[in-house]
Amino acid sequence: MAESFAIGALADGAGEARLLAPKFNRHTFWCGQSGSGKTYALGVVLEQLLLHTRLPMVILDPNSDFVRLGETRPGAAAEAATALAARDIRVRRSGPGSAEPLKARFVRMPVRSRAAILQMDPVIDAEEFNALLRLEPLLQAGLRGHLVDWLREQPNPAAMRMAQRLENLGVADWDLWAWGDRSITDDIDDRPDAVVADLGGFAEPGESRAAALAVLDHLWERREERLGRLIVIDEAHNLCSPDPLTPVDRLLTERIVQIAAEGRKYGLWLLLSTQRPSKVHPNALSQCDNLALMKMSSRRDLAELASVFGYAPDALVDRSPSFRQGQALFAGGFVEAAEIVQMGERLTHEGGSDVRVPLR
């Protein structure tokens, strides 16, 4: 199998544009303002990675943009369509009535993560947090069925208080929790070609962040497997903010920064995609050795990108405001030399395409 794959044409007309597949063992930053074609173009690259590598992907998808990653478009090349159909692509949906719902196991998350979801501070809520720690051995060994029911059966006042907190916050009723059913972490452990976590359909805003945290915690806990995985985080500014506000947001940022700083040696490679680069934590941004920059009109954002990604030539970065839709600057390890590319066509359907204006 060739070590590079085609993604489109060089904008200067000099030939085919290609990315080096082995260099996705580095973190990648992908950015472009709304309307630049960022999501569509990212789909082109993910499709080619599925076709040309055995690199498992985990995609955190807040806008349902990649839920049709395994569905080829009419007119797609027959050979590519056949190859994609053979890939194991699992989509776990968060909307009501899904045949393959996105679920996670609350009790398998780290104690700190569960405490954050329960808005429990280890210092301010010291007694309850300590009770959570003391319940842990019983919880891991003896839980059967729904957590609240189990807690109420325990001859322990702390367990009753925990049940009340779960009910009062409404966390116990979240659709996210598996309560004995299959979890998205089971899919990840099966090592399919791709697992897409559709985060956008939950009724409660906290559920999508809790789902993302469950996935990232699990990947980090299993890091010693050194399997090699690409972790795609779309709209990364929502999960890796420089100024996280809630306990769950703080843990998400902390985990992503940790993977950015230490994940490479374990085979955990990030692809952070955003239209707001200034809203992504700088300690994650600075660890990216690959850059894909699409149209970006904000001079402030471009100046920050130029300062962080010194390997991207200033003259090419400065052209970003004039890029047409679907054009991108690629720089860093995954290209032989920095170049501007007109992205090729998708093989699969884009899940979250724009709503069109109806014409008379």
C-alpha positions in Angstrom: 0.0 0.0 0.0 1.4 3.4 -0.9 2.5 5.6 2.0 0.6 8.7 0.6 -2.9 9.2 -0.6 -4.5 11.8 -2.9 -6.9 14.4 -1.4 -7.3 16.8 -4.3 -5.3 19.0 -6.6 -2.6 21.6 -6.0 -4.1 25.0 -6.3 -1.4 26.2 -8.7 -2.4 23.5 -11.1 0.9 21.7 -10.7 -0.6 18.3 -10.1 -2.1 16.0 -7.5 -2.1 16.9 -3.8 -1.2 14.0 -1.4 -0.8 13.5 2.3 1.7 11.2 4.0 -0.3 8.5 5.9 2.5 7.5 8.3 2.7 11.1 9.6 -0.7 10.9 11.2 1.2 9.6 14.2 1.4 13.3 15.1 -1.3 15.6 16.4 -3.1 17.6 13.7 -4.8 21.0 13.9 -7.6 21.6 11.3 -9.3 25.0 11.2 -11.4 27.2 9.0 -14.2 29.7 9.4 -17.8 28.9 8.8 -18.5 28.3 5.1 -14.9 27.5 4.3 -15.7 23.8 3.6 -13.8 22.6 6.7 -16.1 19.7 7.6 -16.5 18.5 4.0 -12.7 18.6 3.5 -12.0 16.8 6.7 -14.4 14.1 5.5 -12.3 13.7 2.4 -9.2 13.0 4.5 -11.0 10.6 6.9 -12.3 8.6 3.9 -8.8 8.2 2.5 -7.4 7.2 5.9 -10.1 4.5 6.0 -9.2 3.3 2.5 -5.4 3.4 2.8 -4.6 2.7 6.5 -5.5 0.4 9.3 -5.6 3.3 11.7 -8.6 3.0 14.0 -10.5 6.3 14.5 -12.7 7.6 17.3 -14.7 10.6 16.1 -16.4 12.9 18.6 -19.1 14.4 16.3 -21.2 17.2 17.9 -23.1 18.2 14.8 -23.8 14.8 13.2 -21.4 15.7 10.4 -19.8 12.2 10.1 -22.7 9.9 10.9 -22.9 8.9 7.2 -19.2 8.2 6.9 -19.9 4.6 5.7 -22.6 5.5 3.1 -21.1 6.1 -0.4 -22.5 8.8 -2.7 -24.0 7.9 -6.1 -21.3 8.1 -8.6 -18.5 7.2 -6.2 -15.8 5.1 -7.8 -16.8 1.5 -7.6 -13.5 0.2 -6.2 -13.5 2.8 -3.5 -17.2 2.3 -2.7 -16.6 -1.5 -2.3 -13.6 -0.9 -0.1 -15.4 1.5 2.2 -18.4 -0.9 2.4 -16.0 -3.5 3.8 -14.8 -1.2 6.6 -16.2 -1.6 10.1 -17.7 1.8 10.8 -19.9 2.0 13.8 -22.1 5.0 14.4 -23.6 5.5 17.8 -26.5 8.0 17.8 -27.7 10.3 20.6 -31.2 11.0 19.1 -34.4 9.4 20.3 -35.3 6.0 18.9 -31.9 5.1 17.5 -31.3 1.5 16.7 -27.6 1.9 17.8 -27.8 4.4 20.7 -24.8 6.1 22.2 -24.5 4.8 25.7 -21.8 5.0 28.4 -21.3 3.4 31.8 -21.5 5.9 34.6 -19.9 3.6 37.2 -17.0 2.7 34.9 -15.9 6.4 34.7 -13.1 7.6 37.0 -14.3 8.8 40.4 -13.2 12.4 39.6 -15.3 12.4 36.4 -18.4 11.0 38.2 -18.0 13.6 40.9 -17.7 16.4 38.3 -20.9 15.2 36.6 -22.6 15.2 40.0 -21.3 18.8 40.6 -19.4 17.5 43.7 -16.2 19.3 44.8 -13.6 17.2 46.7 -13.0 20.1 49.1 -16.3 21.9 49.3 -18.3 18.7 49.4 -15.7 16.8 51.3 -18.0 14.5 53.2 -20.0 13.4 50.1 -16.9 13.0 48.0 -15.3 10.8 50.7 -18.5 8.7 50.9 -18.2 8.2 47.1 -14.7 6.9 47.6 -15.8 4.6 50.3 -18.6 3.2 48.3 -16.4 2.5 45.4 -15.4 -1.1 46.2 -19.0 -2.1 46.8 -20.1 -0.2 43.7 -17.6 -1.9 41.4 -18.3 -5.4 42.8 -22.0 -5.4 43.5 -24.0 -3.1 41.2 -26.9 -4.8 39.5 -29.4 -2.9 37.4 -30.1 0.8 37.9 -27.6 2.7 40.1 -30.2 4.7 42.1 -32.2 1.5 42.9 -28.9 -0.1 44.1 -27.9 2.9 46.2 -31.3 3.0 47.9 -30.9 -0.7 48.9 -27.6 -0.1 50.7 -27.7 0.1 54.5 -25.6 3.3 54.3 -26.8 6.9 54.8 -24.1 8.1 52.3 -25.5 5.8 49.6 -29.0 7.3 50.2 -27.5 10.9 49.8 -25.8 9.8 46.6 -29.1 8.5 45.2 -30.8 11.8 46.1 -28.1 13.8 44.4 -28.4 11.7 41.2 -32.2 12.2 41.2 -32.2 15.9 42.2 -29.8 16.8 39.4 -31.7 14.6 36.9 -28.5 12.8 36.0 -30.0 9.4 36.8 -32.5 9.9 34.0 -30.1 10.9 31.3 -30.5 8.8 28.1 -26.7 8.5 28.0 -26.3 5.8 30.7 -26.2 2.2 29.7 -27.3 0.7 33.0 -26.3 -2.8 31.9 -26.7 -2.2 28.1 -23.8 -2.0 25.6 -21.5 1.0 26.0 -19.6 2.9 23.3 -16.4 1.9 25.1 -17.3 -1.8 24.2 -17.3 -0.7 20.5 -13.9 1.1 21.0 -12.4 -2.1 22.6 -13.5 -4.1 19.6 -11.1 -2.0 17.5 -13.3 -1.4 14.4 -12.0 0.9 11.7 -14.0 3.8 13.0 -16.4 4.6 15.9 -18.5 7.8 15.4 -20.0 9.3 18.6 -22.9 11.5 17.5 -23.0 13.9 20.4 -25.6 16.4 19.1 -29.0 14.7 19.8 -29.1 14.5 23.6 -31.9 16.3 25.4 -29.6 17.6 28.2 -26.5 19.7 27.3 -24.5 18.0 30.0 -24.9 14.6 28.3 -22.8 15.3 25.3 -19.9 16.5 27.4 -20.3 13.5 29.8 -20.2 11.2 26.7 -17.1 12.8 25.4 -15.4 12.6 28.8 -16.4 8.9 29.1 -14.7 8.2 25.7 -11.6 10.2 26.4 -11.2 8.8 29.9 -11.5 5.2 28.5 -8.9 5.8 25.8 -6.5 7.3 28.3 -7.0 4.4 30.8 -6.2 1.9 28.0 -3.2 3.8 26.7 -0.7 1.1 27.7 -2.2 -1.0 24.8 -0.2 1.3 22.5 -2.6 0.3 19.7 -2.4 3.5 17.7 -5.7 5.5 17.3 -6.7 8.8 15.7 -9.0 10.8 18.0 -11.0 13.3 15.9 -12.6 16.1 17.9 -14.8 18.3 15.8 -15.7 21.7 17.2 -12.7 21.3 19.6 -13.2 24.7 21.1 -16.3 23.3 22.9 -14.3 20.6 24.6 -10.9 22.1 25.1 -11.4 25.7 26.1 -8.6 27.8 27.6 -11.2 29.0 30.2 -13.4 26.0 31.1 -16.3 27.0 33.3 -17.8 23.8 34.8 -16.1 20.9 36.5 -16.8 18.6 33.5 -15.4 21.2 31.1 -12.2 21.5 33.2 -11.7 17.7 33.2 -12.3 17.6 29.4 -9.7 20.3 28.8 -7.3 18.6 31.2 -7.7 15.2 29.5 -7.3 16.6 26.0 -4.2 18.6 27.0 -2.8 15.5 28.7 -3.3 13.4 25.5 -1.7 16.3 23.5 1.3 16.4 25.7 1.8 12.6 26.4 -0.4 10.7 24.0 2.0 10.3 21.1 4.2 7.8 22.9 1.1 5.7 23.6 -0.3 5.9 20.0 -3.1 8.3 20.9 -3.0 11.0 18.1 -5.4 13.9 18.1 -7.0 15.7 15.2 -8.5 18.9 16.5 -11.0 20.7 14.2 -12.4 24.1 14.9 -13.6 27.4 13.4 -12.3 29.2 16.4 -8.6 28.5 17.0 -8.3 31.2 19.6 -10.8 29.4 21.7 -8.7 26.1 21.9 -6.4 25.7 24.8 -2.9 26.8 23.8 -1.3 23.7 25.4 -3.2 21.5 23.0 -2.6 23.7 20.0 1.1 23.9 20.5 1.5 20.1 20.4 0.2 19.8 16.8 2.8 19.0 14.2 0.4 19.0 11.2 -1.7 22.0 10.1 -4.7 22.2 7.7 -5.8 25.9 7.4 -8.8 26.8 5.3 -10.3 30.3 4.8 -9.8 32.4 7.9 -10.6 36.1 7.7 -9.7 37.0 11.3 -6.3 38.6 11.3 -6.0 38.0 15.0 -6.5 34.2 14.6 -4.1 34.2 11.6 -1.4 36.0 13.7 -1.8 33.5 16.5 -1.6 30.5 14.1 1.5 31.9 12.4 3.2 32.3 15.8 2.3 28.7 16.9 2.9 26.9 13.6 6.2 28.3 12.6 6.6 25.6 10.0 3.7 27.2 8.0 5.2 29.8 5.6 3.9 33.3 6.5 3.3 34.1 2.8 0.9 31.1 2.5 -0.8 31.8 5.8 -1.5 35.4 4.7 -3.4 34.1 1.7 -6.0 32.3 3.8 -8.6 35.2 3.7 -8.7 34.9 0.0 -9.1 31.1 -0.2 -12.1 29.8 -2.1 -14.4 27.3 -0.5 -12.6 23.9 -0.3 -9.1 25.4 -0.5 -6.7 24.6 2.3 -3.1 25.2 3.3 -1.4 22.0 4.4 1.9 22.3 6.3 3.9 20.1 8.7 5.0 16.5 8.8 2.1 15.1 6.7 3.2 16.9 3.5 6.5 17.0 1.7 6.3 20.8 1.5 3.7 23.3 2.5 1.2 23.7 -0.2 -2.3 25.1 -1.0 -4.8 22.5 -2.1 -8.2 22.4 -3.8 -9.8 19.6 -2.0 -11.3 16.7 -4.0 -14.9 15.3 -3.8 -16.3 13.3 -1.0 -17.0 9.6 -1.5 -19.6 9.5 1.3 -22.5 11.6 2.3 -21.9 14.7 4.6 -24.2 14.2 7.6 -24.7 17.8 8.6 -24.7 19.8 5.4 -26.1 23.4 5.4 -29.9 24.1 5.2 -30.6 25.6 1.8 -32.6 28.8 1.2 -35.8 27.7 -0.6 -36.2 29.5 -3.9 -39.5 30.3 -5.7 
